[in-house]
Amino acid sequence: MANDMDDRLSVNIPVATLTASNSLLTWQMKGRLFFDADRYPAIRFTSSRGGGAGRRTFSSFWDTSA
């Protein structure tokens, strides 16, 4: 039987695809104030470990980088 704590997950999100509740916040999010899409076009979330946390639920610990 596999150990859930050995499971890994990696997610890459293009910063250009991010949207917020209003256009000003979207613009700020993509600019130097937050993610700086010109210098860092993608955000990467990588789990360091994780596992089942209940029915249809997954718990994970994340490392982030831009």
PDBQT receptor file of N, H, CA, C and O in Angstrom, charges set to zero:
ATOM      1  N   MET A   1       0.845  -1.194   0.000  1.00  0.00    +0.000 N 
ATOM      2  CA  MET A   1       0.000   0.000   0.000  1.00  0.00    +0.000 C 
ATOM      3  C   MET A   1       0.885   1.251   0.000  1.00  0.00    +0.000 C 
ATOM      4  O   MET A   1       1.868   1.318   0.738  1.00  0.00    +0.000 OA
ATOM      5  N   ALA A   2       0.548   2.200  -0.796  1.00  0.00    +0.000 N 
ATOM      6  H   ALA A   2      -0.251   2.146  -1.396  1.00  0.00    +0.000 HD
ATOM      7  CA  ALA A   2       1.325   3.440  -0.925  1.00  0.00    +0.000 C 
ATOM      8  C   ALA A   2       1.132   4.337   0.292  1.00  0.00    +0.000 C 
ATOM      9  O   ALA A   2       0.082   4.324   0.934  1.00  0.00    +0.000 OA
ATOM     10  N   ASN A   3       2.151   5.102   0.590  1.00  0.00    +0.000 N 
ATOM     11  H   ASN A   3       3.004   5.112   0.068  1.00  0.00    +0.000 HD
ATOM     12  CA  ASN A   3       2.101   6.062   1.685  1.00  0.00    +0.000 C 
ATOM     13  C   ASN A   3       1.672   7.411   1.115  1.00  0.00    +0.000 C 
ATOM     14  O   ASN A   3       2.377   7.982   0.283  1.00  0.00    +0.000 OA
ATOM     15  N   ASP A   4       0.523   7.926   1.554  1.00  0.00    +0.000 N 
ATOM     16  H   ASP A   4      -0.050   7.462   2.229  1.00  0.00    +0.000 HD
ATOM     17  CA  ASP A   4       0.021   9.214   1.049  1.00  0.00    +0.000 C 
ATOM     18  C   ASP A   4       1.022  10.347   1.245  1.00  0.00    +0.000 C 
ATOM     19  O   ASP A   4       1.033  11.295   0.459  1.00  0.00    +0.000 OA
ATOM     20  N   MET A   5       1.858  10.270   2.272  1.00  0.00    +0.000 N 
ATOM     21  H   MET A   5       1.848   9.501   2.911  1.00  0.00    +0.000 HD
ATOM     22  CA  MET A   5       2.797  11.351   2.547  1.00  0.00    +0.000 C 
ATOM     23  C   MET A   5       3.891  11.426   1.481  1.00  0.00    +0.000 C 
ATOM     24  O   MET A   5       4.629  12.410   1.433  1.00  0.00    +0.000 OA
ATOM     25  N   ASP A   6       4.010  10.407   0.626  1.00  0.00    +0.000 N 
ATOM     26  H   ASP A   6       3.411   9.607   0.665  1.00  0.00    +0.000 HD
ATOM     27  CA  ASP A   6       4.980  10.435  -0.467  1.00  0.00    +0.000 C 
ATOM     28  C   ASP A   6       4.418  11.085  -1.728  1.00  0.00    +0.000 C 
ATOM     29  O   ASP A   6       5.161  11.309  -2.684  1.00  0.00    +0.000 OA
ATOM     30  N   ASP A   7       3.134  11.387  -1.748  1.00  0.00    +0.000 N 
ATOM     31  H   ASP A   7       2.531  11.205  -0.971  1.00  0.00    +0.000 HD
ATOM     32  CA  ASP A   7       2.509  11.999  -2.921  1.00  0.00    +0.000 C 
ATOM     33  C   ASP A   7       3.027  13.419  -3.118  1.00  0.00    +0.000 C 
ATOM     34  O   ASP A   7       3.304  14.129  -2.151  1.00  0.00    +0.000 OA
ATOM     35  N   ARG A   8       3.154  13.823  -4.367  1.00  0.00    +0.000 N 
ATOM     36  H   ARG A   8       2.929  13.246  -5.152  1.00  0.00    +0.000 HD
ATOM     37  CA  ARG A   8       3.626  15.168  -4.713  1.00  0.00    +0.000 C 
ATOM     38  C   ARG A   8       2.682  15.775  -5.739  1.00  0.00    +0.000 C 
ATOM     39  O   ARG A   8       2.001  15.062  -6.477  1.00  0.00    +0.000 OA
ATOM     40  N   LEU A   9       2.653  17.100  -5.774  1.00  0.00    +0.000 N 
ATOM     41  H   LEU A   9       3.207  17.679  -5.175  1.00  0.00    +0.000 HD
ATOM     42  CA  LEU A   9       1.821  17.814  -6.729  1.00  0.00    +0.000 C 
ATOM     43  C   LEU A   9       2.561  19.073  -7.147  1.00  0.00    +0.000 C 
ATOM     44  O   LEU A   9       3.126  19.768  -6.303  1.00  0.00    +0.000 OA
ATOM     45  N   SER A  10       2.565  19.375  -8.443  1.00  0.00    +0.000 N 
ATOM     46  H   SER A  10       2.107  18.810  -9.129  1.00  0.00    +0.000 HD
ATOM     47  CA  SER A  10       3.200  20.582  -8.954  1.00  0.00    +0.000 C 
ATOM     48  C   SER A  10       2.211  21.298  -9.867  1.00  0.00    +0.000 C 
ATOM     49  O   SER A  10       1.610  20.686 -10.750  1.00  0.00    +0.000 OA
ATOM     50  N   VAL A  11       2.049  22.607  -9.645  1.00  0.00    +0.000 N 
ATOM     51  H   VAL A  11       2.537  23.105  -8.929  1.00  0.00    +0.000 HD
ATOM     52  CA  VAL A  11       1.104  23.415 -10.418  1.00  0.00    +0.000 C 
ATOM     53  C   VAL A  11       1.843  24.638 -10.950  1.00  0.00    +0.000 C 
ATOM     54  O   VAL A  11       2.515  25.337 -10.192  1.00  0.00    +0.000 OA
ATOM     55  N   ASN A  12       1.722  24.899 -12.247  1.00  0.00    +0.000 N 
ATOM     56  H   ASN A  12       1.176  24.332 -12.863  1.00  0.00    +0.000 HD
ATOM     57  CA  ASN A  12       2.284  26.103 -12.867  1.00  0.00    +0.000 C 
ATOM     58  C   ASN A  12       1.144  26.971 -13.376  1.00  0.00    +0.000 C 
ATOM     59  O   ASN A  12       0.263  26.491 -14.089  1.00  0.00    +0.000 OA
ATOM     60  N   ILE A  13       1.159  28.253 -13.009  1.00  0.00    +0.000 N 
ATOM     61  H   ILE A  13       1.875  28.643 -12.430  1.00  0.00    +0.000 HD
ATOM     62  CA  ILE A  13       0.106  29.182 -13.411  1.00  0.00    +0.000 C 
ATOM     63  C   ILE A  13       0.739  30.349 -14.167  1.00  0.00    +0.000 C 
ATOM     64  O   ILE A  13       1.564  31.065 -13.599  1.00  0.00    +0.000 OA
ATOM     65  N   PRO A  14       0.375  30.557 -15.425  1.00  0.00    +0.000 N 
ATOM     66  CA  PRO A  14       0.865  31.733 -16.147  1.00  0.00    +0.000 C 
ATOM     67  C   PRO A  14       0.288  33.009 -15.510  1.00  0.00    +0.000 C 
ATOM     68  O   PRO A  14      -0.929  33.138 -15.376  1.00  0.00    +0.000 OA
ATOM     69  N   VAL A  15       1.144  33.932 -15.126  1.00  0.00    +0.000 N 
ATOM     70  H   VAL A  15       2.132  33.827 -15.235  1.00  0.00    +0.000 HD
ATOM     71  CA  VAL A  15       0.695  35.163 -14.470  1.00  0.00    +0.000 C 
ATOM     72  C   VAL A  15      -0.269  35.935 -15.366  1.00  0.00    +0.000 C 
ATOM     73  O   VAL A  15      -1.185  36.584 -14.862  1.00  0.00    +0.000 OA
ATOM     74  N   ALA A  16      -0.081  35.878 -16.668  1.00  0.00    +0.000 N 
ATOM     75  H   ALA A  16       0.664  35.350 -17.077  1.00  0.00    +0.000 HD
ATOM     76  CA  ALA A  16      -0.954  36.599 -17.606  1.00  0.00    +0.000 C 
ATOM     77  C   ALA A  16      -2.411  36.148 -17.512  1.00  0.00    +0.000 C 
ATOM     78  O   ALA A  16      -3.306  36.888 -17.921  1.00  0.00    +0.000 OA
ATOM     79  N   THR A  17      -2.665  34.957 -16.986  1.00  0.00    +0.000 N 
ATOM     80  H   THR A  17      -1.938  34.356 -16.654  1.00  0.00    +0.000 HD
ATOM     81  CA  THR A  17      -4.039  34.444 -16.910  1.00  0.00    +0.000 C 
ATOM     82  C   THR A  17      -4.760  34.845 -15.625  1.00  0.00    +0.000 C 
ATOM     83  O   THR A  17      -5.952  34.573 -15.480  1.00  0.00    +0.000 OA
ATOM     84  N   LEU A  18      -4.060  35.483 -14.696  1.00  0.00    +0.000 N 
ATOM     85  H   LEU A  18      -3.092  35.704 -14.814  1.00  0.00    +0.000 HD
ATOM     86  CA  LEU A  18      -4.688  35.864 -13.429  1.00  0.00    +0.000 C 
ATOM     87  C   LEU A  18      -5.688  36.997 -13.628  1.00  0.00    +0.000 C 
ATOM     88  O   LEU A  18      -5.428  37.936 -14.381  1.00  0.00    +0.000 OA
ATOM     89  N   THR A  19      -6.812  36.909 -12.962  1.00  0.00    +0.000 N 
ATOM     90  H   THR A  19      -7.023  36.147 -12.351  1.00  0.00    +0.000 HD
ATOM     91  CA  THR A  19      -7.801  37.990 -12.959  1.00  0.00    +0.000 C 
ATOM     92  C   THR A  19      -8.304  38.185 -11.540  1.00  0.00    +0.000 C 
ATOM     93  O   THR A  19      -8.390  37.236 -10.760  1.00  0.00    +0.000 OA
ATOM     94  N   ALA A  20      -8.632  39.413 -11.218  1.00  0.00    +0.000 N 
ATOM     95  H   ALA A  20      -8.563  40.184 -11.851  1.00  0.00    +0.000 HD
ATOM     96  CA  ALA A  20      -9.153  39.763  -9.899  1.00  0.00    +0.000 C 
ATOM     97  C   ALA A  20     -10.570  40.304 -10.053  1.00  0.00    +0.000 C 
ATOM     98  O   ALA A  20     -11.121  40.336 -11.153  1.00  0.00    +0.000 OA
ATOM     99  N   SER A  21     -11.143  40.725  -8.942  1.00  0.00    +0.000 N 
ATOM    100  H   SER A  21     -10.695  40.699  -8.049  1.00  0.00    +0.000 HD
ATOM    101  CA  SER A  21     -12.529  41.208  -8.950  1.00  0.00    +0.000 C 
ATOM    102  C   SER A  21     -12.698  42.543  -9.672  1.00  0.00    +0.000 C 
ATOM    103  O   SER A  21     -13.814  42.906 -10.042  1.00  0.00    +0.000 OA
ATOM    104  N   ASN A  22     -11.593  43.284  -9.878  1.00  0.00    +0.000 N 
ATOM    105  H   ASN A  22     -10.686  42.989  -9.578  1.00  0.00    +0.000 HD
ATOM    106  CA  ASN A  22     -11.684  44.526 -10.655  1.00  0.00    +0.000 C 
ATOM    107  C   ASN A  22     -10.403  44.714 -11.467  1.00  0.00    +0.000 C 
ATOM    108  O   ASN A  22      -9.363  44.141 -11.143  1.00  0.00    +0.000 OA
ATOM    109  N   SER A  23     -10.490  45.509 -12.506  1.00  0.00    +0.000 N 
ATOM    110  H   SER A  23     -11.336  45.975 -12.769  1.00  0.00    +0.000 HD
ATOM    111  CA  SER A  23      -9.374  45.649 -13.446  1.00  0.00    +0.000 C 
ATOM    112  C   SER A  23      -8.137  46.293 -12.817  1.00  0.00    +0.000 C 
ATOM    113  O   SER A  23      -7.017  45.944 -13.188  1.00  0.00    +0.000 OA
ATOM    114  N   LEU A  24      -8.310  47.219 -11.878  1.00  0.00    +0.000 N 
ATOM    115  H   LEU A  24      -9.220  47.503 -11.575  1.00  0.00    +0.000 HD
ATOM    116  CA  LEU A  24      -7.157  47.841 -11.227  1.00  0.00    +0.000 C 
ATOM    117  C   LEU A  24      -6.369  46.803 -10.430  1.00  0.00    +0.000 C 
ATOM    118  O   LEU A  24      -5.141  46.768 -10.503  1.00  0.00    +0.000 OA
ATOM    119  N   LEU A  25      -7.056  45.975  -9.683  1.00  0.00    +0.000 N 
ATOM    120  H   LEU A  25      -8.054  46.003  -9.624  1.00  0.00    +0.000 HD
ATOM    121  CA  LEU A  25      -6.385  44.936  -8.907  1.00  0.00    +0.000 C 
ATOM    122  C   LEU A  25      -5.698  43.922  -9.825  1.00  0.00    +0.000 C 
ATOM    123  O   LEU A  25      -4.598  43.459  -9.523  1.00  0.00    +0.000 OA
ATOM    124  N   THR A  26      -6.336  43.581 -10.933  1.00  0.00    +0.000 N 
ATOM    125  H   THR A  26      -7.229  43.957 -11.178  1.00  0.00    +0.000 HD
ATOM    126  CA  THR A  26      -5.718  42.674 -11.903  1.00  0.00    +0.000 C 
ATOM    127  C   THR A  26      -4.421  43.284 -12.428  1.00  0.00    +0.000 C 
ATOM    128  O   THR A  26      -3.399  42.600 -12.493  1.00  0.00    +0.000 OA
ATOM    129  N   TRP A  27      -4.453  44.552 -12.801  1.00  0.00    +0.000 N 
ATOM    130  H   TRP A  27      -5.283  45.107 -12.748  1.00  0.00    +0.000 HD
ATOM    131  CA  TRP A  27      -3.274  45.250 -13.302  1.00  0.00    +0.000 C 
ATOM    132  C   TRP A  27      -2.168  45.273 -12.242  1.00  0.00    +0.000 C 
ATOM    133  O   TRP A  27      -1.007  45.011 -12.556  1.00  0.00    +0.000 OA
ATOM    134  N   GLN A  28      -2.518  45.584 -10.990  1.00  0.00    +0.000 N 
ATOM    135  H   GLN A  28      -3.461  45.796 -10.735  1.00  0.00    +0.000 HD
ATOM    136  CA  GLN A  28      -1.536  45.622  -9.906  1.00  0.00    +0.000 C 
ATOM    137  C   GLN A  28      -0.938  44.237  -9.645  1.00  0.00    +0.000 C 
ATOM    138  O   GLN A  28       0.263  44.111  -9.409  1.00  0.00    +0.000 OA
ATOM    139  N   MET A  29      -1.775  43.208  -9.689  1.00  0.00    +0.000 N 
ATOM    140  H   MET A  29      -2.751  43.310  -9.881  1.00  0.00    +0.000 HD
ATOM    141  CA  MET A  29      -1.316  41.848  -9.452  1.00  0.00    +0.000 C 
ATOM    142  C   MET A  29      -0.259  41.419 -10.470  1.00  0.00    +0.000 C 
ATOM    143  O   MET A  29       0.701  40.730 -10.124  1.00  0.00    +0.000 OA
ATOM    144  N   LYS A  30      -0.442  41.828 -11.721  1.00  0.00    +0.000 N 
ATOM    145  H   LYS A  30      -1.221  42.388 -12.002  1.00  0.00    +0.000 HD
ATOM    146  CA  LYS A  30       0.478  41.441 -12.782  1.00  0.00    +0.000 C 
ATOM    147  C   LYS A  30       1.717  42.335 -12.832  1.00  0.00    +0.000 C 
ATOM    148  O   LYS A  30       2.706  41.985 -13.476  1.00  0.00    +0.000 OA
ATOM    149  N   GLY A  31       1.673  43.474 -12.166  1.00  0.00    +0.000 N 
ATOM    150  H   GLY A  31       0.870  43.759 -11.642  1.00  0.00    +0.000 HD
ATOM    151  CA  GLY A  31       2.777  44.426 -12.188  1.00  0.00    +0.000 C 
ATOM    152  C   GLY A  31       3.821  44.157 -11.118  1.00  0.00    +0.000 C 
ATOM    153  O   GLY A  31       3.770  43.146 -10.418  1.00  0.00    +0.000 OA
ATOM    154  N   ARG A  32       4.763  45.076 -11.004  1.00  0.00    +0.000 N 
ATOM    155  H   ARG A  32       4.805  45.898 -11.573  1.00  0.00    +0.000 HD
ATOM    156  CA  ARG A  32       5.881  44.940 -10.061  1.00  0.00    +0.000 C 
ATOM    157  C   ARG A  32       5.437  44.854  -8.608  1.00  0.00    +0.000 C 
ATOM    158  O   ARG A  32       6.147  44.289  -7.775  1.00  0.00    +0.000 OA
ATOM    159  N   LEU A  33       4.274  45.407  -8.296  1.00  0.00    +0.000 N 
ATOM    160  H   LEU A  33       3.698  45.865  -8.972  1.00  0.00    +0.000 HD
ATOM    161  CA  LEU A  33       3.797  45.416  -6.915  1.00  0.00    +0.000 C 
ATOM    162  C   LEU A  33       3.594  44.007  -6.358  1.00  0.00    +0.000 C 
ATOM    163  O   LEU A  33       3.819  43.764  -5.173  1.00  0.00    +0.000 OA
ATOM    164  N   PHE A  34       3.165  43.072  -7.226  1.00  0.00    +0.000 N 
ATOM    165  H   PHE A  34       2.982  43.269  -8.189  1.00  0.00    +0.000 HD
ATOM    166  CA  PHE A  34       2.911  41.706  -6.773  1.00  0.00    +0.000 C 
ATOM    167  C   PHE A  34       3.797  40.695  -7.504  1.00  0.00    +0.000 C 
ATOM    168  O   PHE A  34       4.884  40.367  -7.028  1.00  0.00    +0.000 OA
ATOM    169  N   PHE A  35       3.342  40.203  -8.650  1.00  0.00    +0.000 N 
ATOM    170  H   PHE A  35       2.459  40.469  -9.037  1.00  0.00    +0.000 HD
ATOM    171  CA  PHE A  35       4.006  39.084  -9.315  1.00  0.00    +0.000 C 
ATOM    172  C   PHE A  35       5.002  39.477 -10.398  1.00  0.00    +0.000 C 
ATOM    173  O   PHE A  35       5.796  38.636 -10.818  1.00  0.00    +0.000 OA
ATOM    174  N   ASP A  36       4.991  40.711 -10.861  1.00  0.00    +0.000 N 
ATOM    175  H   ASP A  36       4.346  41.394 -10.520  1.00  0.00    +0.000 HD
ATOM    176  CA  ASP A  36       5.934  41.201 -11.876  1.00  0.00    +0.000 C 
ATOM    177  C   ASP A  36       5.993  40.257 -13.081  1.00  0.00    +0.000 C 
ATOM    178  O   ASP A  36       7.015  39.624 -13.345  1.00  0.00    +0.000 OA
ATOM    179  N   ALA A  37       4.885  40.180 -13.794  1.00  0.00    +0.000 N 
ATOM    180  H   ALA A  37       4.055  40.695 -13.580  1.00  0.00    +0.000 HD
ATOM    181  CA  ALA A  37       4.729  39.244 -14.917  1.00  0.00    +0.000 C 
ATOM    182  C   ALA A  37       5.792  39.407 -15.996  1.00  0.00    +0.000 C 
ATOM    183  O   ALA A  37       6.129  38.431 -16.666  1.00  0.00    +0.000 OA
ATOM    184  N   ASP A  38       6.328  40.605 -16.183  1.00  0.00    +0.000 N 
ATOM    185  H   ASP A  38       6.054  41.398 -15.639  1.00  0.00    +0.000 HD
ATOM    186  CA  ASP A  38       7.365  40.799 -17.197  1.00  0.00    +0.000 C 
ATOM    187  C   ASP A  38       8.643  40.030 -16.847  1.00  0.00    +0.000 C 
ATOM    188  O   ASP A  38       9.298  39.475 -17.729  1.00  0.00    +0.000 OA
ATOM    189  N   ARG A  39       8.990  40.000 -15.575  1.00  0.00    +0.000 N 
ATOM    190  H   ARG A  39       8.458  40.451 -14.859  1.00  0.00    +0.000 HD
ATOM    191  CA  ARG A  39      10.200  39.288 -15.137  1.00  0.00    +0.000 C 
ATOM    192  C   ARG A  39       9.933  37.836 -14.778  1.00  0.00    +0.000 C 
ATOM    193  O   ARG A  39      10.792  36.977 -14.973  1.00  0.00    +0.000 OA
ATOM    194  N   TYR A  40       8.738  37.559 -14.252  1.00  0.00    +0.000 N 
ATOM    195  H   TYR A  40       8.040  38.257 -14.094  1.00  0.00    +0.000 HD
ATOM    196  CA  TYR A  40       8.387  36.220 -13.780  1.00  0.00    +0.000 C 
ATOM    197  C   TYR A  40       7.043  35.814 -14.384  1.00  0.00    +0.000 C 
ATOM    198  O   TYR A  40       6.008  35.992 -13.742  1.00  0.00    +0.000 OA
ATOM    199  N   PRO A  41       7.038  35.279 -15.586  1.00  0.00    +0.000 N 
ATOM    200  CA  PRO A  41       5.786  35.005 -16.297  1.00  0.00    +0.000 C 
ATOM    201  C   PRO A  41       4.961  33.842 -15.749  1.00  0.00    +0.000 C 
ATOM    202  O   PRO A  41       3.816  33.654 -16.159  1.00  0.00    +0.000 OA
ATOM    203  N   ALA A  42       5.526  33.065 -14.833  1.00  0.00    +0.000 N 
ATOM    204  H   ALA A  42       6.457  33.218 -14.501  1.00  0.00    +0.000 HD
ATOM    205  CA  ALA A  42       4.770  31.928 -14.290  1.00  0.00    +0.000 C 
ATOM    206  C   ALA A  42       4.990  31.813 -12.787  1.00  0.00    +0.000 C 
ATOM    207  O   ALA A  42       6.038  32.191 -12.265  1.00  0.00    +0.000 OA
ATOM    208  N   ILE A  43       3.990  31.289 -12.113  1.00  0.00    +0.000 N 
ATOM    209  H   ILE A  43       3.138  30.982 -12.537  1.00  0.00    +0.000 HD
ATOM    210  CA  ILE A  43       4.068  31.004 -10.683  1.00  0.00    +0.000 C 
ATOM    211  C   ILE A  43       4.042  29.491 -10.548  1.00  0.00    +0.000 C 
ATOM    212  O   ILE A  43       3.209  28.828 -11.165  1.00  0.00    +0.000 OA
ATOM    213  N   ARG A  44       4.942  28.940  -9.749  1.00  0.00    +0.000 N 
ATOM    214  H   ARG A  44       5.619  29.479  -9.247  1.00  0.00    +0.000 HD
ATOM    215  CA  ARG A  44       4.993  27.495  -9.552  1.00  0.00    +0.000 C 
ATOM    216  C   ARG A  44       4.716  27.172  -8.082  1.00  0.00    +0.000 C 
ATOM    217  O   ARG A  44       5.378  27.693  -7.185  1.00  0.00    +0.000 OA
ATOM    218  N   PHE A  45       3.751  26.324  -7.857  1.00  0.00    +0.000 N 
ATOM    219  H   PHE A  45       3.213  25.900  -8.586  1.00  0.00    +0.000 HD
ATOM    220  CA  PHE A  45       3.460  25.789  -6.535  1.00  0.00    +0.000 C 
ATOM    221  C   PHE A  45       3.858  24.319  -6.562  1.00  0.00    +0.000 C 
ATOM    222  O   PHE A  45       3.398  23.569  -7.423  1.00  0.00    +0.000 OA
ATOM    223  N   THR A  46       4.698  23.905  -5.638  1.00  0.00    +0.000 N 
ATOM    224  H   THR A  46       5.071  24.514  -4.939  1.00  0.00    +0.000 HD
ATOM    225  CA  THR A  46       5.124  22.511  -5.574  1.00  0.00    +0.000 C 
ATOM    226  C   THR A  46       4.926  22.007  -4.155  1.00  0.00    +0.000 C 
ATOM    227  O   THR A  46       5.420  22.608  -3.201  1.00  0.00    +0.000 OA
ATOM    228  N   SER A  47       4.205  20.907  -4.020  1.00  0.00    +0.000 N 
ATOM    229  H   SER A  47       3.803  20.419  -4.795  1.00  0.00    +0.000 HD
ATOM    230  CA  SER A  47       3.988  20.360  -2.683  1.00  0.00    +0.000 C 
ATOM    231  C   SER A  47       5.232  19.613  -2.240  1.00  0.00    +0.000 C 
ATOM    232  O   SER A  47       5.876  18.933  -3.039  1.00  0.00    +0.000 OA
ATOM    233  N   SER A  48       5.565  19.740  -0.971  1.00  0.00    +0.000 N 
ATOM    234  H   SER A  48       5.042  20.292  -0.322  1.00  0.00    +0.000 HD
ATOM    235  CA  SER A  48       6.688  19.004  -0.415  1.00  0.00    +0.000 C 
ATOM    236  C   SER A  48       6.223  17.674   0.160  1.00  0.00    +0.000 C 
ATOM    237  O   SER A  48       7.015  16.741   0.291  1.00  0.00    +0.000 OA
ATOM    238  N   ARG A  49       4.970  17.587   0.495  1.00  0.00    +0.000 N 
ATOM    239  H   ARG A  49       4.326  18.346   0.388  1.00  0.00    +0.000 HD
ATOM    240  CA  ARG A  49       4.353  16.332   0.930  1.00  0.00    +0.000 C 
ATOM    241  C   ARG A  49       2.856  16.541   1.006  1.00  0.00    +0.000 C 
ATOM    242  O   ARG A  49       2.378  17.675   1.019  1.00  0.00    +0.000 OA
ATOM    243  N   GLY A  50       2.138  15.475   1.054  1.00  0.00    +0.000 N 
ATOM    244  H   GLY A  50       2.527  14.553   1.043  1.00  0.00    +0.000 HD
ATOM    245  CA  GLY A  50       0.691  15.595   1.128  1.00  0.00    +0.000 C 
ATOM    246  C   GLY A  50       0.049  14.241   1.261  1.00  0.00    +0.000 C 
ATOM    247  O   GLY A  50       0.718  13.209   1.219  1.00  0.00    +0.000 OA
ATOM    248  N   GLY A  51      -1.249  14.257   1.420  1.00  0.00    +0.000 N 
ATOM    249  H   GLY A  51      -1.792  15.096   1.454  1.00  0.00    +0.000 HD
ATOM    250  CA  GLY A  51      -1.961  12.998   1.533  1.00  0.00    +0.000 C 
ATOM    251  C   GLY A  51      -3.432  13.220   1.744  1.00  0.00    +0.000 C 
ATOM    252  O   GLY A  51      -3.897  14.353   1.872  1.00  0.00    +0.000 OA
ATOM    253  N   GLY A  52      -4.151  12.140   1.780  1.00  0.00    +0.000 N 
ATOM    254  H   GLY A  52      -3.774  11.219   1.676  1.00  0.00    +0.000 HD
ATOM    255  CA  GLY A  52      -5.587  12.201   1.995  1.00  0.00    +0.000 C 
ATOM    256  C   GLY A  52      -5.918  12.784   3.354  1.00  0.00    +0.000 C 
ATOM    257  O   GLY A  52      -5.290  12.445   4.357  1.00  0.00    +0.000 OA
ATOM    258  N   ALA A  53      -6.903  13.657   3.380  1.00  0.00    +0.000 N 
ATOM    259  H   ALA A  53      -7.414  13.932   2.565  1.00  0.00    +0.000 HD
ATOM    260  CA  ALA A  53      -7.321  14.296   4.628  1.00  0.00    +0.000 C 
ATOM    261  C   ALA A  53      -8.787  14.014   4.910  1.00  0.00    +0.000 C 
ATOM    262  O   ALA A  53      -9.395  14.664   5.760  1.00  0.00    +0.000 OA
ATOM    263  N   GLY A  54      -9.340  13.076   4.222  1.00  0.00    +0.000 N 
ATOM    264  H   GLY A  54      -8.846  12.548   3.531  1.00  0.00    +0.000 HD
ATOM    265  CA  GLY A  54     -10.754  12.759   4.392  1.00  0.00    +0.000 C 
ATOM    266  C   GLY A  54     -11.377  12.455   3.048  1.00  0.00    +0.000 C 
ATOM    267  O   GLY A  54     -10.691  12.390   2.028  1.00  0.00    +0.000 OA
ATOM    268  N   ARG A  55     -12.657  12.273   3.058  1.00  0.00    +0.000 N 
ATOM    269  H   ARG A  55     -13.214  12.326   3.887  1.00  0.00    +0.000 HD
ATOM    270  CA  ARG A  55     -13.370  11.934   1.830  1.00  0.00    +0.000 C 
ATOM    271  C   ARG A  55     -13.250  13.063   0.806  1.00  0.00    +0.000 C 
ATOM    272  O   ARG A  55     -13.669  14.192   1.061  1.00  0.00    +0.000 OA
ATOM    273  N   ARG A  56     -12.683  12.749  -0.338  1.00  0.00    +0.000 N 
ATOM    274  H   ARG A  56     -12.342  11.832  -0.546  1.00  0.00    +0.000 HD
ATOM    275  CA  ARG A  56     -12.506  13.700  -1.445  1.00  0.00    +0.000 C 
ATOM    276  C   ARG A  56     -11.724  14.948  -1.046  1.00  0.00    +0.000 C 
ATOM    277  O   ARG A  56     -11.935  16.019  -1.616  1.00  0.00    +0.000 OA
ATOM    278  N   THR A  57     -10.846  14.824  -0.095  1.00  0.00    +0.000 N 
ATOM    279  H   THR A  57     -10.674  13.954   0.369  1.00  0.00    +0.000 HD
ATOM    280  CA  THR A  57     -10.063  15.956   0.399  1.00  0.00    +0.000 C 
ATOM    281  C   THR A  57      -8.587  15.579   0.397  1.00  0.00    +0.000 C 
ATOM    282  O   THR A  57      -8.226  14.459   0.758  1.00  0.00    +0.000 OA
ATOM    283  N   PHE A  58      -7.743  16.509  -0.008  1.00  0.00    +0.000 N 
ATOM    284  H   PHE A  58      -8.036  17.419  -0.302  1.00  0.00    +0.000 HD
ATOM    285  CA  PHE A  58      -6.303  16.293  -0.051  1.00  0.00    +0.000 C 
ATOM    286  C   PHE A  58      -5.641  17.423   0.710  1.00  0.00    +0.000 C 
ATOM    287  O   PHE A  58      -5.973  18.589   0.499  1.00  0.00    +0.000 OA
ATOM    288  N   SER A  59      -4.724  17.101   1.579  1.00  0.00    +0.000 N 
ATOM    289  H   SER A  59      -4.454  16.153   1.751  1.00  0.00    +0.000 HD
ATOM    290  CA  SER A  59      -3.979  18.095   2.338  1.00  0.00    +0.000 C 
ATOM    291  C   SER A  59      -2.551  18.124   1.810  1.00  0.00    +0.000 C 
ATOM    292  O   SER A  59      -1.983  17.080   1.487  1.00  0.00    +0.000 OA
ATOM    293  N   SER A  60      -1.972  19.318   1.723  1.00  0.00    +0.000 N 
ATOM    294  H   SER A  60      -2.433  20.166   1.985  1.00  0.00    +0.000 HD
ATOM    295  CA  SER A  60      -0.644  19.421   1.149  1.00  0.00    +0.000 C 
ATOM    296  C   SER A  60       0.126  20.578   1.771  1.00  0.00    +0.000 C 
ATOM    297  O   SER A  60      -0.468  21.546   2.244  1.00  0.00    +0.000 OA
ATOM    298  N   PHE A  61       1.452  20.472   1.769  1.00  0.00    +0.000 N 
ATOM    299  H   PHE A  61       1.935  19.685   1.384  1.00  0.00    +0.000 HD
ATOM    300  CA  PHE A  61       2.344  21.542   2.196  1.00  0.00    +0.000 C 
ATOM    301  C   PHE A  61       3.015  22.070   0.937  1.00  0.00    +0.000 C 
ATOM    302  O   PHE A  61       3.498  21.281   0.124  1.00  0.00    +0.000 OA
ATOM    303  N   TRP A  62       3.055  23.391   0.757  1.00  0.00    +0.000 N 
ATOM    304  H   TRP A  62       2.663  24.032   1.418  1.00  0.00    +0.000 HD
ATOM    305  CA  TRP A  62       3.470  23.983  -0.516  1.00  0.00    +0.000 C 
ATOM    306  C   TRP A  62       4.733  24.818  -0.400  1.00  0.00    +0.000 C 
ATOM    307  O   TRP A  62       4.964  25.498   0.600  1.00  0.00    +0.000 OA
ATOM    308  N   ASP A  63       5.544  24.749  -1.445  1.00  0.00    +0.000 N 
ATOM    309  H   ASP A  63       5.356  24.196  -2.257  1.00  0.00    +0.000 HD
ATOM    310  CA  ASP A  63       6.655  25.669  -1.679  1.00  0.00    +0.000 C 
ATOM    311  C   ASP A  63       6.254  26.478  -2.904  1.00  0.00    +0.000 C 
ATOM    312  O   ASP A  63       5.709  25.923  -3.859  1.00  0.00    +0.000 OA
ATOM    313  N   THR A  64       6.514  27.768  -2.890  1.00  0.00    +0.000 N 
ATOM    314  H   THR A  64       6.957  28.218  -2.115  1.00  0.00    +0.000 HD
ATOM    315  CA  THR A  64       6.137  28.596  -4.039  1.00  0.00    +0.000 C 
ATOM    316  C   THR A  64       7.365  29.271  -4.630  1.00  0.00    +0.000 C 
ATOM    317  O   THR A  64       8.336  29.555  -3.929  1.00  0.00    +0.000 OA
ATOM    318  N   SER A  65       7.304  29.518  -5.916  1.00  0.00    +0.000 N 
ATOM    319  H   SER A  65       6.515  29.288  -6.486  1.00  0.00    +0.000 HD
ATOM    320  CA  SER A  65       8.343  30.299  -6.581  1.00  0.00    +0.000 C 
ATOM    321  C   SER A  65       7.733  30.982  -7.794  1.00  0.00    +0.000 C 
ATOM    322  O   SER A  65       6.740  30.521  -8.357  1.00  0.00    +0.000 OA
ATOM    323  N   ALA A  66       8.336  32.071  -8.175  1.00  0.00    +0.000 N 
ATOM    324  H   ALA A  66       9.143  32.446  -7.717  1.00  0.00    +0.000 HD
ATOM    325  CA  ALA A  66       7.859  32.803  -9.354  1.00  0.00    +0.000 C 
ATOM    326  C   ALA A  66       8.920  32.763 -10.409  1.00  0.00    +0.000 C 
ATOM    327  O   ALA A  66       8.735  33.318 -11.492  1.00  0.00    +0.000 OA
TER     328      ALA A  66
